[in-house]
């Protein structure tokens, strides 16, 4: 993608996919970025990433999604890639209880290396394998509610809720970013008024943004 096209984007957001090896992070990213799924997908080594431009409200956003390796031996490499990330999909495999039980370990790492206001969505992947389920949907939903996250089950294979979960994360990041920009403008206005300067702020700039609705499909 050339620089001229990059300049047309209103925002660049970085997000990460985290969770145990084999939960389907790479295929979730591949499905979202290229609408592809690989049955022979191999474990990610280190970190990989993909871009996709999407429209949120009336803005064009370039989403830069990083796929982190789940293997323990790569943790020292990937921890630095949390820096600057504004969103994260915390992924487990509904057919592998150990990947669900390890969520707290991933959450601890996320809080150690990620930003305080990072948008986190809990994702129970491989929902097409319901007959092999080891983690009930209500368990995932309960964990997410306790931590204050949104929750969704997905299937990269069947392309179920993949688009929705990424868009939900990116929309929430956009809303937070726009709200911060609004607050900064209002603070600047107050400072300018106190210093005797007069500025004009358009009505659309002081409109509170709507918050994205959490989906627990």
C-alpha positions in Angstrom: 0.0 0.0 0.0 1.6 3.3 -1.0 2.2 6.3 1.1 -0.4 8.4 -0.7 -3.0 5.9 0.2 -1.8 5.8 3.8 -2.2 9.6 4.1 -5.9 9.3 3.3 -6.5 7.4 6.6 -7.7 9.5 9.5 -6.3 7.2 12.2 -3.8 4.4 12.6 -4.6 2.0 15.4 -2.4 -0.8 16.7 -3.9 -3.9 18.3 -2.6 -7.3 19.4 -3.9 -10.9 19.4 -2.8 -12.8 22.5 -3.5 -16.2 23.9 -2.0 -19.7 24.0 -0.4 -21.3 20.9 -3.0 -23.1 18.8 -6.1 -21.2 19.8 -6.4 -19.8 16.3 -5.0 -16.3 16.5 -3.3 -16.5 13.1 -6.4 -17.7 11.3 -8.5 -15.1 13.0 -6.2 -12.4 11.7 -5.9 -14.1 8.3 -9.7 -14.3 8.0 -10.1 -10.6 9.0 -7.3 -9.2 6.9 -7.5 -11.4 3.8 -10.6 -13.5 4.2 -8.4 -16.7 4.2 -8.2 -19.7 6.4 -5.5 -22.3 6.4 -6.0 -25.8 7.9 -2.2 -26.3 7.8 -1.5 -23.1 9.7 1.8 -23.3 11.6 2.6 -21.8 15.0 3.6 -18.1 14.8 7.3 -17.5 15.4 7.8 -14.2 17.2 5.4 -11.7 15.9 3.6 -11.2 12.6 1.2 -8.4 11.6 -1.3 -7.4 8.9 -3.1 -4.2 7.9 -6.7 -3.5 6.9 -8.4 -0.2 6.2 -12.0 0.0 7.5 -14.6 2.7 7.8 -15.9 3.6 11.3 -18.5 6.3 11.5 -17.3 8.7 8.8 -13.6 8.1 9.3 -11.1 5.8 7.5 -9.0 3.8 10.0 -5.9 1.7 9.2 -6.0 -1.2 11.7 -2.5 -2.6 12.3 -3.1 -6.0 14.0 -0.2 -7.9 15.5 -0.3 -11.6 16.0 1.9 -12.7 18.9 3.4 -16.1 19.4 1.8 -18.2 22.1 4.8 -20.3 22.9 6.6 -19.5 26.2 10.0 -19.3 24.6 9.0 -16.3 22.5 7.6 -14.2 25.4 10.7 -12.1 25.9 10.5 -11.1 22.2 6.8 -10.3 22.0 6.3 -8.4 25.3 7.7 -5.2 23.7 5.1 -5.3 21.0 2.3 -4.5 23.5 3.7 -0.9 23.6 1.5 1.5 21.6 -1.3 -1.1 21.3 -4.7 0.4 21.8 -6.7 -2.8 21.6 -6.3 -6.5 22.2 -8.2 -9.7 21.5 -7.6 -12.1 24.3 -8.2 -15.5 22.7 -8.9 -19.0 24.0 -10.0 -22.3 22.4 -13.4 -23.4 23.6 -12.3 -27.0 23.0 -9.2 -26.7 25.2 -9.8 -25.9 28.8 -6.1 -25.2 29.5 -6.2 -22.3 27.1 -9.1 -20.8 29.1 -7.3 -21.4 32.4 -4.2 -19.6 31.1 -6.2 -16.4 30.4 -5.2 -14.9 33.8 -1.5 -15.4 32.9 -2.1 -13.5 29.6 -4.1 -10.9 31.3 -1.3 -10.3 33.8 1.1 -9.9 30.9 -1.2 -7.6 29.1 -1.6 -5.3 32.2 2.2 -5.3 32.8 3.1 -4.3 29.2 -0.1 -2.7 27.8 -1.7 0.7 28.4 -4.2 1.3 31.1 -7.0 2.3 28.7 -6.5 -0.5 26.2 -9.7 -2.0 24.8 -9.8 -5.7 25.5 -12.3 -8.2 24.1 -12.4 -11.8 25.2 -12.7 -14.2 22.3 -13.7 -17.9 22.6 -12.6 -19.3 19.2 -13.5 -22.5 17.3 -17.2 -22.3 18.1 -17.8 -24.5 15.1 -16.5 -27.4 17.3 -19.3 -27.2 19.7 -19.5 -31.0 20.1 -15.9 -30.9 21.5 -16.5 -27.9 23.8 -14.7 -27.9 27.2 -15.6 -24.3 28.1 -19.2 -23.2 28.2 -20.2 -19.9 26.7 -21.5 -18.7 30.1 -18.1 -19.3 31.6 -16.4 -17.1 29.1 -19.1 -14.5 29.4 -18.9 -14.5 33.2 -15.1 -14.1 33.1 -15.4 -11.2 30.7 -18.1 -9.4 32.8 -15.9 -9.8 35.9 -13.0 -8.2 34.2 -15.1 -5.5 32.4 -14.5 -6.9 28.9 -16.8 -7.5 26.0 -17.1 -11.1 25.0 -17.8 -13.0 21.8 -17.4 -16.5 20.4 -15.9 -16.9 16.9 -15.1 -19.4 14.3 -12.3 -18.5 11.9 -13.0 -21.7 9.9 -16.7 -20.9 9.4 -16.1 -17.1 9.4 -18.5 -16.6 12.3 -18.3 -13.3 14.2 -14.7 -12.7 13.0 -15.5 -9.4 11.3 -17.8 -8.4 14.1 -15.3 -8.9 16.9 -12.5 -6.9 15.2 -14.9 -4.1 14.2 -16.2 -4.0 17.8 -12.7 -3.5 19.2 -11.7 -0.9 16.6 -14.9 1.0 17.0 -14.4 1.2 20.8 -10.8 2.3 20.3 -12.1 5.0 17.9 -14.7 6.2 20.4 -12.2 6.5 23.2 -9.7 8.3 20.9 -12.3 10.8 19.7 -13.5 11.4 23.2 -9.9 12.2 24.3 -9.5 14.5 21.4 -12.7 16.3 22.3 -11.6 16.7 25.9 -8.3 18.1 24.8 -10.0 20.6 22.6 -12.3 21.7 25.4 -9.3 22.0 27.8 -7.5 24.1 25.2 -10.6 26.3 24.8 -10.7 26.9 28.6 -7.0 27.8 28.6 -7.5 30.2 25.7 -10.5 31.8 27.3 -8.5 32.3 30.5 -5.7 33.9 28.6 -8.0 36.2 26.8 -8.0 34.5 23.4 -11.3 33.8 21.6 -11.8 30.5 19.7 -14.7 28.9 18.0 -15.6 25.3 18.4 -18.1 23.7 16.0 -21.2 21.9 17.3 -20.0 18.6 15.9 -16.8 18.8 17.9 -18.6 18.9 21.2 -20.9 16.1 20.5 -20.3 13.2 22.8 -19.5 10.0 20.9 -21.6 7.0 21.3 -20.1 4.0 23.0 -19.9 0.7 21.1 -22.3 -1.9 22.4 -20.7 -5.0 23.8 -21.9 -8.1 22.0 -22.0 -11.5 23.7 -23.1 -13.5 20.7 
